[in-house]
């Protein structure tokens, strides 16, 4: 029971740090992998140069809580063809920077 409470606290702390708005318009889902890594799943809205919504890109970020700096990795899981606008670096940097502040 203590472990579940600790994980709930960690998940709540992570959710507090994650961005919202500016394309981060979807809920973040947190899960724990068997190897101990935290996994965050979500989507990011994609807009074209004139502001029209093109759709969304699904992604997952994985990392060890104790070693975010050396274990953080973000990959697209759906609609990666919409990344003609160079969003991966933006998404990755924004989430990473928010988690390590």
N, CA, C and O of each residue as an XYZ file, in Angstrom:
404
protein
N       0.813     -1.199      0.000
C       0.000      0.000      0.000
C       0.863      1.272      0.000
O       0.524      2.244     -0.675
N       1.970      1.272      0.749
C       2.837      2.446      0.775
C       3.423      2.736     -0.601
O       3.555      3.895     -0.992
N       3.777      1.670     -1.341
C       4.341      1.855     -2.674
C       3.333      2.525     -3.593
O       3.695      3.418     -4.359
N       2.071      2.108     -3.528
C       1.037      2.725     -4.367
C       0.875      4.200     -4.030
O       0.737      5.034     -4.925
N       0.893      4.520     -2.751
C       0.771      5.929     -2.339
C       1.958      6.746     -2.830
O       1.795      7.881     -3.277
N       3.157      6.165     -2.746
C       4.353      6.856     -3.218
C       4.279      7.086     -4.723
O       4.595      8.177     -5.197
N       3.863      6.065     -5.484
C       3.741      6.214     -6.939
C       2.679      7.254     -7.296
O       2.868      8.035     -8.229
N       1.577      7.271     -6.567
C       0.541      8.288     -6.811
C       1.104      9.688     -6.572
O       0.827     10.611     -7.338
N       1.887      9.841     -5.516
C       2.493     11.138     -5.212
C       3.462     11.551     -6.318
O       3.456     12.700     -6.760
N       4.296     10.606     -6.763
C       5.250     10.893     -7.834
C       4.503     11.260     -9.115
O       4.871     12.222     -9.790
N       3.460     10.503     -9.455
C       2.671     10.798    -10.663
C       2.045     12.182    -10.575
O       2.072     12.930    -11.552
N       1.491     12.533     -9.440
C       0.894     13.863     -9.271
C       1.943     14.960     -9.416
O       1.685     16.002    -10.019
N       3.134     14.716     -8.857
C       4.222     15.698     -8.990
C       4.629     15.864    -10.451
O       4.859     16.982    -10.911
N       4.718     14.760    -11.175
C       5.072     14.812    -12.598
C       4.009     15.574    -13.378
O       4.336     16.435    -14.195
N       2.740     15.264    -13.132
C       1.648     15.940    -13.848
C       1.661     17.441    -13.597
O       1.332     18.224    -14.488
N       2.039     17.847    -12.389
C       2.134     19.278    -12.074
C       3.209     19.971    -12.904
O       3.081     21.153    -13.223
N       4.265     19.246    -13.254
C       5.384     19.826    -13.986
C       5.174     19.871    -15.500
O       5.815     20.663    -16.191
N       4.288     19.031    -16.013
C       4.124     18.924    -17.468
C       3.424     20.147    -18.048
O       2.595     20.766    -17.382
N       3.760     20.494    -19.294
C       3.213     21.707    -19.917
C       1.740     21.560    -20.305
O       1.216     20.453    -20.429
N       1.099     22.700    -20.491
C      -0.265     22.710    -21.041
C      -0.384     23.920    -21.966
O       0.265     24.945    -21.757
N      -1.220     23.782    -22.982
C      -1.364     24.838    -23.969
C      -0.240     24.805    -24.990
O       0.661     23.972    -24.891
N      -0.281     25.687    -25.955
C       0.727     25.769    -27.022
C       0.948     24.428    -27.708
O       2.084     24.040    -27.980
N      -0.138     23.728    -27.982
C      -0.071     22.435    -28.647
C      -0.186     21.261    -27.698
O      -0.565     20.166    -28.112
N       0.137     21.472    -26.424
C      -0.021     20.424    -25.413
C      -1.461     20.485    -24.890
O      -1.716     20.889    -23.756
N      -2.379     20.078    -25.745
C      -3.803     20.234    -25.460
C      -4.479     18.943    -25.015
O      -5.692     18.915    -24.809
N      -3.709     17.887    -24.868
C      -4.262     16.586    -24.523
C      -3.792     16.164    -23.134
O      -2.781     16.652    -22.629
N      -4.542     15.253    -22.532
C      -4.190     14.746    -21.208
C      -2.929     13.880    -21.288
O      -2.714     13.168    -22.269
N      -2.114     13.951    -20.260
C      -0.938     13.097    -20.138
C      -1.322     11.849    -19.349
O      -2.031     11.937    -18.346
N      -0.855     10.694    -19.802
C      -1.082      9.437    -19.087
C       0.263      8.909    -18.629
O       1.206      8.827    -19.416
N       0.351      8.557    -17.372
C       1.606      8.060    -16.805
C       1.455      6.587    -16.469
O       0.450      6.163    -15.898
N       2.473      5.812    -16.834
C       2.513      4.396    -16.466
C       3.947      4.046    -16.074
O       4.881      4.807    -16.326
N       4.097      2.890    -15.459
C       5.416      2.440    -14.994
C       5.764      1.152    -15.711
O       4.999      0.188    -15.681
N       6.921      1.138    -16.355
C       7.371     -0.029    -17.092
C       8.035     -1.026    -16.142
O       8.446     -0.671    -15.037
N       8.131     -2.262    -16.585
C       8.719     -3.306    -15.745
C      10.166     -3.013    -15.367
O      10.630     -3.446    -14.312
N      10.876     -2.290    -16.209
C      12.279     -1.975    -15.913
C      12.426     -0.791    -14.952
O      13.544     -0.371    -14.652
N      11.298     -0.253    -14.470
C      11.324      0.848    -13.511
C      11.214      2.230    -14.119
O      11.137      3.224    -13.397
N      11.206      2.302    -15.443
C      11.082      3.611    -16.092
C       9.654      4.131    -15.991
O       8.685      3.373    -15.948
N       9.568      5.442    -15.955
C       8.285      6.125    -16.045
C       8.001      6.360    -17.531
O       8.902      6.721    -18.288
N       6.759      6.157    -17.943
C       6.376      6.428    -19.327
C       5.215      7.409    -19.333
O       4.222      7.230    -18.628
N       5.362      8.447    -20.142
C       4.319      9.455    -20.311
C       3.821      9.357    -21.744
O       4.611      9.437    -22.684
N       2.523      9.186    -21.915
C       1.906      9.142    -23.245
C       0.987     10.339    -23.403
O       0.269     10.713    -22.476
N       1.018     10.941    -24.595
C       0.111     12.047    -24.882
C       0.124     12.350    -26.380
O       0.674     11.594    -27.181
N      -0.486     13.455    -26.729
C      -0.547     13.930    -28.113
C      -0.185     15.407    -28.128
O      -0.301     16.103    -27.120
N       0.251     15.865    -29.284
C       0.548     17.286    -29.467
C      -0.158     17.737    -30.742
O      -0.051     17.084    -31.780
N      -0.876     18.849    -30.662
C      -1.580     19.382    -31.823
C      -0.588     19.966    -32.817
O       0.379     20.625    -32.434
N      -0.840     19.718    -34.101
C       0.030     20.220    -35.171
C      -0.746     21.266    -35.971
O      -1.872     21.023    -36.407
N      -0.130     22.424    -36.155
C      -0.719     23.505    -36.949
C       0.199     23.810    -38.124
O       1.411     23.609    -38.044
N      -0.386     24.296    -39.217
C       0.466     24.694    -40.340
C       0.936     26.134    -40.145
O       0.675     26.741    -39.106
N       1.618     26.669    -41.132
C       2.218     28.002    -41.018
C       1.203     29.126    -40.818
O       1.544     30.167    -40.256
N      -0.030     28.934    -41.266
C      -1.036     29.990    -41.121
C      -2.014     29.706    -39.981
O      -3.017     30.405    -39.835
N      -1.725     28.685    -39.173
C      -2.507     28.447    -37.969
C      -3.646     27.465    -38.086
O      -4.423     27.315    -37.143
N      -3.771     26.786    -39.221
C      -4.822     25.781    -39.345
C      -4.375     24.472    -38.713
O      -3.238     24.035    -38.892
N      -5.285     23.856    -37.972
C      -4.984     22.593    -37.299
C      -4.895     21.473    -38.332
O      -5.824     21.265    -39.112
N      -3.777     20.756    -38.332
C      -3.577     19.648    -39.258
C      -3.887     18.294    -38.634
O      -4.126     17.319    -39.348
N      -3.886     18.231    -37.329
C      -4.109     16.971    -36.622
C      -3.271     16.934    -35.359
O      -3.018     17.960    -34.728
N      -2.845     15.730    -35.001
C      -2.046     15.583    -33.793
C      -0.982     14.509    -34.006
O      -1.113     13.635    -34.864
N       0.058     14.600    -33.212
C       1.116     13.598    -33.182
C       1.080     12.953    -31.810
O       1.115     13.647    -30.793
N       1.011     11.631    -31.774
C       1.087     10.907    -30.499
C       2.541     10.625    -30.184
O       3.341     10.356    -31.080
N       2.878     10.687    -28.908
C       4.258     10.431    -28.500
C       4.277      9.757    -27.141
O       3.297      9.762    -26.395
N       5.442      9.174    -26.848
C       5.689      8.678    -25.499
C       7.091      9.100    -25.096
O       8.021      9.105    -25.903
N       7.212      9.453    -23.832
C       8.504      9.804    -23.250
C       8.776      8.809    -22.136
O       7.892      8.517    -21.331
N       9.996      8.287    -22.087
C      10.367      7.355    -21.028
C      11.640      7.855    -20.341
O      12.496      8.484    -20.962
N      11.738      7.556    -19.044
C      12.909      7.974    -18.275
C      12.884      7.308    -16.908
O      11.838      6.881    -16.422
N      14.064      7.232    -16.302
C      14.179      6.817    -14.908
C      14.059      8.070    -14.048
O      14.707      9.078    -14.328
N      13.246      8.013    -13.021
C      13.044      9.156    -12.129
C      14.364      9.631    -11.539
O      14.603     10.835    -11.446
N      15.229      8.691    -11.136
C      16.469      9.050    -10.472
C      17.536      9.563    -11.431
O      18.560     10.083    -10.989
N      17.314      9.423    -12.741
C      18.361      9.768    -13.698
C      17.746     10.295    -15.001
O      18.033      9.790    -16.086
N      16.914     11.298    -14.873
C      16.223     11.834    -16.050
C      17.230     12.322    -17.090
O      17.056     12.090    -18.286
N      18.269     12.989    -16.637
C      19.230     13.605    -17.558
C      19.842     12.609    -18.539
O      20.075     12.950    -19.699
N      20.103     11.386    -18.089
C      20.762     10.400    -18.944
C      19.832      9.333    -19.508
O      20.278      8.470    -20.265
N      18.552      9.375    -19.156
C      17.672      8.311    -19.614
C      16.456      8.807    -20.393
O      15.670      7.992    -20.877
N      16.281     10.127    -20.528
C      15.091     10.673    -21.179
C      15.103     10.372    -22.680
O      16.092     10.619    -23.369
N      13.987      9.835    -23.166
C      13.854      9.542    -24.591
C      12.407      9.778    -25.010
O      11.475      9.353    -24.327
N      12.231     10.459    -26.138
C      10.898     10.705    -26.672
C      10.804     10.108    -28.072
O      11.696     10.305    -28.896
N       9.728      9.384    -28.337
C       9.485      8.817    -29.665
C       8.028      9.056    -30.050
O       7.136      9.101    -29.202
N       7.818      9.207    -31.346
C       6.453      9.305    -31.861
C       5.837      7.919    -31.940
O       6.513      6.943    -32.266
N       4.560      7.842    -31.640
C       3.867      6.560    -31.728
C       2.761      6.558    -32.778
O       2.250      5.496    -33.135
N       2.388      7.734    -33.275
C       1.325      7.817    -34.275
C       1.410      9.159    -35.007
O       1.736     10.181    -34.403
N       1.121      9.152    -36.290
C       1.051     10.357    -37.130
C       2.373     11.112    -37.246
O       2.382     12.336    -37.373
N       3.484     10.386    -37.204
C       4.789     11.054    -37.290
C       4.969     11.786    -38.610
O       5.832     12.658    -38.716
N       4.169     11.446    -39.621
C       4.278     12.128    -40.917
C       3.920     13.616    -40.822
O       4.245     14.389    -41.723
N       3.258     14.016    -39.745
C       2.889     15.421    -39.576
C       4.026     16.275    -39.022
O       3.843     17.472    -38.806
N       5.186     15.685    -38.792
C       6.278     16.445    -38.188
C       7.144     17.153    -39.223
O       8.361     17.236    -39.056
N       6.547     17.651    -40.263
C       7.287     18.461    -41.216
C       7.606     19.833    -40.641
O       8.276     20.640    -41.285
N       7.133     20.094    -39.446
C       7.321     21.395    -38.820
C       8.351     21.353    -37.699
O       8.471     22.317    -36.942
N       9.098     20.258    -37.574
C      10.170     20.158    -36.595
C       9.720     20.168    -35.148
O      10.395     20.734    -34.289
N       8.593     19.550    -34.875
C       8.038     19.599    -33.527
C       8.733     18.689    -32.522
O       8.677     18.944    -31.319
N       9.385     17.635    -32.995
C       9.941     16.670    -32.044
C      10.910     17.335    -31.077
O      10.839     17.095    -29.872
N      11.807     18.164    -31.583
C      12.747     18.856    -30.699
C      12.012     19.749    -29.701
O      12.370     19.796    -28.524
N      10.991     20.450    -30.169
C      10.214     21.334    -29.299
C       9.506     20.538    -28.204
O       9.569     20.907    -27.031
N       8.839     19.457    -28.575
C       8.125     18.630    -27.598
C       9.108     18.049    -26.589
O       8.893     18.114    -25.379
N      10.191     17.479    -27.111
C      11.193     16.844    -26.257
C      11.817     17.842    -25.281
O      11.907     17.567    -24.085
N      12.241     18.983    -25.784
C      12.877     19.990    -24.941
C      11.910     20.562    -23.904
O      12.291     20.795    -22.757
N      10.671     20.786    -24.307
C       9.695     21.361    -23.383
C       9.401     20.411    -22.232
O       9.399     20.822    -21.072
N       9.153     19.144    -22.546
C       8.864     18.177    -21.482
C      10.096     17.958    -20.617
O      10.001     17.969    -19.389
N      11.233     17.761    -21.234
C      12.482     17.538    -20.485
C      12.772     18.718    -19.558
O      13.044     18.528    -18.373
N      12.714     19.920    -20.092
C      13.000     21.113    -19.275
C      12.015     21.273    -18.129
O      12.408     21.673    -17.034
N      10.747     20.969    -18.358
C       9.762     21.073    -17.289
C      10.015     20.027    -16.202
O       9.833     20.307    -15.017
N      10.431     18.833    -16.601
C      10.662     17.773    -15.610
C      11.935     17.993    -14.803
O      12.049     17.503    -13.679
N      12.892     18.724    -15.365
C      14.177     18.886    -14.676
C      14.358     20.258    -14.044
O      15.444     20.576    -13.561
N      13.328     21.061    -14.039
C      13.462     22.400    -13.432
C      13.466     22.346    -11.920
O      13.571     23.384    -11.266
